[in-house]
Amino acid sequence: MELSAKEIAEKINGIITGKNNIKISGISDLKNARKNQISFILSPKFLKEAEESQAEVIISDSVEKINKKTVIKVKNVRTAYIAVIHLFYPEKKIVDYTSEKAVIGKNFKKGKNVYIDDFVVIKDDVQLGDNVYIGANVCIGNSVKIGNNTKINPLVSIYDGTEIGESVLIHSGTVIGSDGFGFTEDNGKIIKIPQIGFVKIGNGVEIGANCTIDRGSFGPTIINDNVKLDNLVHVAHNVEIGEGTLIAAQTGIAGSTKIGKHCIIGGQVGFVDHITIGNFVKIGSQAGVSKDIPDGAAITGTPARPIKELRRSEAYMMRLEELFKQVNELVKNK
């Protein structure tokens, strides 16, 4: 596929400065771009790199001119380059196909254009919507429901009773609906508590590779619409994650914790059980969250506390050696 700089500018609602007939056949970052590719800068501090890049056309929302380059000025460079990626790398359409190597259970219902790859196992009473992709070696348990336009990548395991919405993307190695970590002690014996709930996943959710989402002990574990989970995130039983929340890799959420809408959670954050996190909360990486957090808070550290408070404490700690010396001098002179 090849487009002119002018055609690209029209498709991303940009204003072009420079040669508009340059032919473009792909997109890349500044360092790796070739002469026939378009690139972008996120801020003026990358101007020198843009000038040195082989890319002849640059997308920007902060500058209108770059030496010896054609510039496409846009309102938001991030959404613009995403649109260009879709131009040159469009998603493949799902075709209707079921591998002869797949195993399908009883009372199976599927919509139009469902792709089922090799060695997929689908148990009884499963329902798949339209344009669903099921990758190789996926295992889908009994009575699972999967909505339209959802993509399940290879080696995903989905336990009985799971409900998955529309336009969901699940990456390889993820396990949905496994038992929650529930045990009790009786006369020195550890007794497993049966986990008889399920997992409910909303629309537009993306779940990274090798995540684990436990079924509820009784009711559901809930991942609401447009939640995005990075790789290696663990969600325990009866957790609820609010709409539009983003969670980075290696975060662990203990049972029955409620996380609000549109939160941003860094990597390796740990949550204790049975706490409530408000809406629009920001949590720094490696924080240990052990109590309820109100709406709009920005916290970090272990135990997690407001970022300004933590930074002030760190500043005091940096002065401890000096303060000890002063105290010792006072003691000597006493």
FIFI-69550 format. One record per residue (C-alpha): residue in one letter; y, z, x; residue number from 1. Coordinates in pm, whole numbers, always signed. Example, Ala and Ser with C-alpha at 12.3 -4.5 7.8 and 13.67 -1.06 7.14 Angstrom:
2
<minu A,<-450,+780,+1230>,1>
<minu S,<-106,+714,+1367>,2>
//
This chain:
334
<minu M,<+0,+0,+0>,1>
<minu E,<+346,-91,+128>,2>
<minu L,<+687,-8,-20>,3>
<minu S,<+1042,-76,+95>,4>
<minu A,<+1279,+209,+172>,5>
<minu K,<+1482,+101,-133>,6>
<minu E,<+1178,+117,-362>,7>
<minu I,<+1093,+466,-236>,8>
<minu A,<+1451,+583,-286>,9>
<minu E,<+1444,+460,-647>,10>
<minu K,<+1116,+638,-718>,11>
<minu I,<+1242,+974,-585>,12>
<minu N,<+1598,+942,-724>,13>
<minu G,<+1750,+932,-376>,14>
<minu I,<+2063,+769,-231>,15>
<minu I,<+1988,+546,+65>,16>
<minu T,<+2207,+508,+375>,17>
<minu G,<+2108,+241,+625>,18>
<minu K,<+1858,-44,+609>,19>
<minu N,<+1696,-59,+267>,20>
<minu N,<+1439,-332,+337>,21>
<minu I,<+1230,-140,+592>,22>
<minu K,<+863,-155,+494>,23>
<minu I,<+683,+180,+469>,24>
<minu S,<+306,+228,+445>,25>
<minu G,<+269,+606,+472>,26>
<minu I,<+425,+949,+526>,27>
<minu S,<+392,+1199,+810>,28>
<minu D,<+576,+1482,+983>,29>
<minu L,<+839,+1402,+1245>,30>
<minu K,<+614,+1457,+1545>,31>
<minu N,<+320,+1245,+1432>,32>
<minu A,<+500,+975,+1233>,33>
<minu R,<+456,+610,+1330>,34>
<minu K,<+715,+335,+1300>,35>
<minu N,<+592,+219,+958>,36>
<minu Q,<+590,+570,+810>,37>
<minu I,<+855,+780,+636>,38>
<minu S,<+926,+1141,+734>,39>
<minu F,<+1159,+1425,+633>,40>
<minu I,<+1369,+1716,+761>,41>
<minu L,<+1392,+2054,+589>,42>
<minu S,<+1728,+2149,+747>,43>
<minu P,<+1990,+2017,+993>,44>
<minu K,<+1829,+2214,+1279>,45>
<minu F,<+1563,+1940,+1293>,46>
<minu L,<+1817,+1661,+1356>,47>
<minu K,<+1719,+1613,+1720>,48>
<minu E,<+1350,+1588,+1630>,49>
<minu A,<+1439,+1337,+1359>,50>
<minu E,<+1631,+1123,+1608>,51>
<minu E,<+1336,+1129,+1849>,52>
<minu S,<+1075,+1058,+1581>,53>
<minu Q,<+925,+710,+1551>,54>
<minu A,<+982,+721,+1175>,55>
<minu E,<+1266,+485,+1083>,56>
<minu V,<+1329,+640,+741>,57>
<minu I,<+1400,+1011,+688>,58>
<minu I,<+1422,+1205,+361>,59>
<minu S,<+1677,+1490,+356>,60>
<minu D,<+1868,+1709,+115>,61>
<minu S,<+2107,+1841,+382>,62>
<minu V,<+2231,+1539,+583>,63>
<minu E,<+2337,+1185,+490>,64>
<minu K,<+2336,+1022,+833>,65>
<minu I,<+2099,+1041,+1131>,66>
<minu N,<+2154,+834,+1445>,67>
<minu K,<+1960,+503,+1429>,68>
<minu K,<+1772,+609,+1113>,69>
<minu T,<+1778,+515,+748>,70>
<minu V,<+1831,+829,+539>,71>
<minu I,<+1730,+888,+178>,72>
<minu K,<+1943,+1175,+46>,73>
<minu V,<+1777,+1374,-234>,74>
<minu K,<+1847,+1693,-429>,75>
<minu N,<+1531,+1874,-313>,76>
<minu V,<+1352,+1749,-3>,77>
<minu R,<+1032,+1942,-72>,78>
<minu T,<+975,+1795,-418>,79>
<minu A,<+1080,+1453,-286>,80>
<minu Y,<+826,+1438,-4>,81>
<minu I,<+556,+1566,-241>,82>
<minu A,<+639,+1273,-469>,83>
<minu V,<+610,+1033,-174>,84>
<minu I,<+271,+1181,-80>,85>
<minu H,<+153,+1103,-433>,86>
<minu L,<+282,+746,-396>,87>
<minu F,<+72,+674,-87>,88>
<minu Y,<-220,+908,-158>,89>
<minu P,<-275,+900,-536>,90>
<minu E,<-554,+1113,-679>,91>
<minu K,<-872,+922,-748>,92>
<minu K,<-952,+874,-1113>,93>
<minu I,<-1259,+1058,-1239>,94>
<minu V,<-1536,+825,-1350>,95>
<minu D,<-1823,+914,-1579>,96>
<minu Y,<-2127,+984,-1360>,97>
<minu T,<-2418,+1225,-1353>,98>
<minu S,<-2637,+1232,-1044>,99>
<minu E,<-3011,+1195,-1094>,100>
<minu K,<-3042,+1493,-859>,101>
<minu A,<-2846,+1722,-1092>,102>
<minu V,<-3026,+1973,-1317>,103>
<minu I,<-2881,+2008,-1667>,104>
<minu G,<-2978,+2281,-1916>,105>
<minu K,<-3004,+2281,-2294>,106>
<minu N,<-2715,+2233,-2540>,107>
<minu F,<-2494,+2079,-2274>,108>
<minu K,<-2166,+1932,-2404>,109>
<minu K,<-1924,+1723,-2201>,110>
<minu G,<-1613,+1517,-2265>,111>
<minu K,<-1513,+1175,-2135>,112>
<minu N,<-1517,+1078,-1766>,113>
<minu V,<-1707,+1376,-1629>,114>
<minu Y,<-1836,+1343,-1272>,115>
<minu I,<-2140,+1554,-1178>,116>
<minu D,<-2245,+1518,-814>,117>
<minu D,<-2578,+1569,-635>,118>
<minu F,<-2774,+1896,-666>,119>
<minu V,<-2545,+2045,-930>,120>
<minu V,<-2719,+2304,-1149>,121>
<minu I,<-2583,+2352,-1501>,122>
<minu K,<-2753,+2614,-1718>,123>
<minu D,<-2771,+2634,-2098>,124>
<minu D,<-2483,+2610,-2350>,125>
<minu V,<-2224,+2486,-2099>,126>
<minu Q,<-1915,+2295,-2219>,127>
<minu L,<-1710,+2061,-1997>,128>
<minu G,<-1385,+1895,-2110>,129>
<minu D,<-1255,+1547,-2029>,130>
<minu N,<-1197,+1426,-1671>,131>
<minu V,<-1383,+1715,-1511>,132>
<minu Y,<-1515,+1684,-1155>,133>
<minu I,<-1813,+1894,-1045>,134>
<minu G,<-1886,+1869,-671>,135>
<minu A,<-2222,+1876,-497>,136>
<minu N,<-2429,+2196,-501>,137>
<minu V,<-2215,+2366,-764>,138>
<minu C,<-2400,+2619,-981>,139>
<minu I,<-2271,+2680,-1334>,140>
<minu G,<-2422,+2965,-1535>,141>
<minu N,<-2501,+2997,-1903>,142>
<minu S,<-2228,+2960,-2168>,143>
<minu V,<-1956,+2859,-1921>,144>
<minu K,<-1655,+2668,-2062>,145>
<minu I,<-1443,+2441,-1840>,146>
<minu G,<-1128,+2268,-1968>,147>
<minu N,<-991,+1916,-1924>,148>
<minu N,<-886,+1778,-1584>,149>
<minu T,<-1044,+2062,-1388>,150>
<minu K,<-1192,+2003,-1043>,151>
<minu I,<-1469,+2221,-901>,152>
<minu N,<-1531,+2142,-535>,153>
<minu P,<-1875,+2165,-367>,154>
<minu L,<-2068,+2490,-326>,155>
<minu V,<-1885,+2687,-595>,156>
<minu S,<-2085,+2940,-800>,157>
<minu I,<-1972,+3017,-1155>,158>
<minu Y,<-2158,+3299,-1330>,159>
<minu D,<-2251,+3329,-1698>,160>
<minu G,<-1977,+3343,-1961>,161>
<minu T,<-1687,+3234,-1741>,162>
<minu E,<-1397,+3058,-1917>,163>
<minu I,<-1189,+2815,-1709>,164>
<minu G,<-881,+2642,-1848>,165>
<minu E,<-732,+2296,-1799>,166>
<minu S,<-611,+2139,-1472>,167>
<minu V,<-770,+2409,-1259>,168>
<minu L,<-861,+2342,-895>,169>
<minu I,<-1133,+2553,-732>,170>
<minu H,<-1213,+2504,-363>,171>
<minu S,<-1549,+2522,-188>,172>
<minu G,<-1741,+2845,-144>,173>
<minu T,<-1568,+3040,-419>,174>
<minu V,<-1774,+3272,-642>,175>
<minu I,<-1650,+3346,-993>,176>
<minu G,<-1805,+3610,-1215>,177>
<minu S,<-2016,+3807,-969>,178>
<minu D,<-2071,+4179,-1039>,179>
<minu G,<-1787,+4420,-986>,180>
<minu F,<-1834,+4704,-737>,181>
<minu G,<-1935,+4971,-986>,182>
<minu F,<-2155,+5268,-892>,183>
<minu T,<-2194,+5633,-985>,184>
<minu E,<-2373,+5927,-820>,185>
<minu D,<-2638,+6142,-986>,186>
<minu N,<-2824,+6414,-796>,187>
<minu G,<-2778,+6234,-468>,188>
<minu K,<-2878,+5895,-602>,189>
<minu I,<-2642,+5597,-621>,190>
<minu I,<-2675,+5430,-961>,191>
<minu K,<-2539,+5082,-1029>,192>
<minu I,<-2315,+5048,-1335>,193>
<minu P,<-2403,+4727,-1524>,194>
<minu Q,<-2118,+4475,-1529>,195>
<minu I,<-2129,+4302,-1868>,196>
<minu G,<-1781,+4146,-1889>,197>
<minu F,<-1667,+3799,-1783>,198>
<minu V,<-1388,+3606,-1607>,199>
<minu K,<-1112,+3418,-1789>,200>
<minu I,<-902,+3169,-1592>,201>
<minu G,<-592,+3005,-1743>,202>
<minu N,<-444,+2656,-1706>,203>
<minu G,<-301,+2514,-1384>,204>
<minu V,<-467,+2775,-1162>,205>
<minu E,<-561,+2696,-803>,206>
<minu I,<-823,+2906,-624>,207>
<minu G,<-872,+2864,-250>,208>
<minu A,<-1190,+2844,-47>,209>
<minu N,<-1429,+3140,-33>,210>
<minu C,<-1251,+3354,-291>,211>
<minu T,<-1444,+3607,-501>,212>
<minu I,<-1346,+3698,-856>,213>
<minu D,<-1560,+3968,-1017>,214>
<minu R,<-1651,+3980,-1385>,215>
<minu G,<-1510,+4267,-1588>,216>
<minu S,<-1717,+4580,-1633>,217>
<minu F,<-1684,+4535,-2010>,218>
<minu G,<-1393,+4304,-2099>,219>
<minu P,<-1251,+4019,-1891>,220>
<minu T,<-1103,+3983,-1547>,221>
<minu I,<-800,+3761,-1619>,222>
<minu I,<-625,+3503,-1400>,223>
<minu N,<-334,+3374,-1607>,224>
<minu D,<-172,+3029,-1608>,225>
<minu N,<-42,+2875,-1284>,226>
<minu V,<-165,+3153,-1054>,227>
<minu K,<-228,+3027,-699>,228>
<minu L,<-479,+3208,-478>,229>
<minu D,<-509,+3129,-108>,230>
<minu N,<-844,+3133,+76>,231>
<minu L,<-1049,+3454,+104>,232>
<minu V,<-881,+3646,-178>,233>
<minu H,<-1089,+3912,-356>,234>
<minu V,<-1017,+4002,-718>,235>
<minu A,<-1218,+4299,-845>,236>
<minu H,<-1341,+4375,-1197>,237>
<minu N,<-1091,+4395,-1484>,238>
<minu V,<-796,+4292,-1268>,239>
<minu E,<-526,+4091,-1446>,240>
<minu I,<-291,+3860,-1253>,241>
<minu G,<+22,+3743,-1433>,242>
<minu E,<+145,+3389,-1482>,243>
<minu G,<+282,+3203,-1178>,244>
<minu T,<+190,+3466,-918>,245>
<minu L,<+117,+3348,-561>,246>
<minu I,<-128,+3543,-341>,247>
<minu A,<-186,+3464,+28>,248>
<minu A,<-513,+3482,+220>,249>
<minu Q,<-733,+3790,+272>,250>
<minu T,<-568,+3997,+2>,251>
<minu G,<-793,+4244,-181>,252>
<minu I,<-719,+4375,-532>,253>
<minu A,<-920,+4676,-649>,254>
<minu G,<-1051,+4720,-1002>,255>
<minu S,<-833,+4738,-1314>,256>
<minu T,<-508,+4671,-1127>,257>
<minu K,<-250,+4471,-1323>,258>
<minu I,<-19,+4234,-1134>,259>
<minu G,<+283,+4092,-1317>,260>
<minu K,<+429,+3746,-1354>,261>
<minu H,<+579,+3538,-1071>,262>
<minu C,<+500,+3781,-793>,263>
<minu I,<+475,+3669,-429>,264>
<minu I,<+209,+3855,-230>,265>
<minu G,<+162,+3808,+145>,266>
<minu G,<-162,+3790,+338>,267>
<minu Q,<-398,+4085,+392>,268>
<minu V,<-235,+4301,+126>,269>
<minu G,<-455,+4577,-14>,270>
<minu F,<-420,+4720,-366>,271>
<minu V,<-584,+5043,-484>,272>
<minu D,<-740,+5050,-830>,273>
<minu H,<-576,+5122,-1166>,274>
<minu I,<-214,+5053,-1069>,275>
<minu T,<+47,+4828,-1231>,276>
<minu I,<+268,+4586,-1039>,277>
<minu G,<+577,+4461,-1223>,278>
<minu N,<+710,+4108,-1263>,279>
<minu F,<+889,+3919,-982>,280>
<minu V,<+768,+4163,-716>,281>
<minu K,<+757,+4056,-349>,282>
<minu I,<+504,+4223,-118>,283>
<minu G,<+498,+4170,+259>,284>
<minu S,<+184,+4090,+456>,285>
<minu Q,<-61,+4373,+539>,286>
<minu A,<+102,+4611,+292>,287>
<minu G,<-106,+4889,+142>,288>
<minu V,<-9,+4929,-223>,289>
<minu S,<-116,+5264,-366>,290>
<minu K,<+110,+5324,-668>,291>
<minu D,<+286,+5147,-954>,292>
<minu I,<+566,+4909,-852>,293>
<minu P,<+862,+4828,-1083>,294>
<minu D,<+990,+4480,-1170>,295>
<minu G,<+1179,+4296,-898>,296>
<minu A,<+1087,+4528,-611>,297>
<minu A,<+1048,+4402,-252>,298>
<minu I,<+804,+4620,-57>,299>
<minu T,<+599,+4621,+261>,300>
<minu G,<+421,+4858,+499>,301>
<minu T,<+139,+5111,+458>,302>
<minu P,<+191,+5296,+237>,303>
<minu A,<+408,+5024,+81>,304>
<minu R,<+769,+5112,+23>,305>
<minu P,<+1100,+4925,-17>,306>
<minu I,<+1165,+4692,+274>,307>
<minu K,<+1514,+4833,+346>,308>
<minu E,<+1374,+5186,+359>,309>
<minu L,<+1097,+5079,+598>,310>
<minu R,<+1337,+4897,+829>,311>
<minu R,<+1562,+5204,+841>,312>
<minu S,<+1262,+5422,+935>,313>
<minu E,<+1165,+5177,+1209>,314>
<minu A,<+1516,+5188,+1349>,315>
<minu Y,<+1496,+5569,+1367>,316>
<minu M,<+1156,+5549,+1539>,317>
<minu M,<+1299,+5324,+1809>,318>
<minu R,<+1540,+5606,+1897>,319>
<minu L,<+1276,+5881,+1915>,320>
<minu E,<+1238,+5869,+2294>,321>
<minu E,<+1612,+5905,+2341>,322>
<minu L,<+1624,+6194,+2093>,323>
<minu F,<+1335,+6375,+2268>,324>
<minu K,<+1520,+6350,+2597>,325>
<minu Q,<+1831,+6497,+2439>,326>
<minu V,<+1632,+6784,+2287>,327>
<minu N,<+1466,+6858,+2623>,328>
<minu E,<+1805,+6868,+2793>,329>
<minu L,<+1933,+7112,+2528>,330>
<minu V,<+1627,+7334,+2580>,331>
<minu K,<+1673,+7335,+2959>,332>
<minu N,<+2039,+7425,+2930>,333>
<minu K,<+1981,+7699,+2673>,334>
//
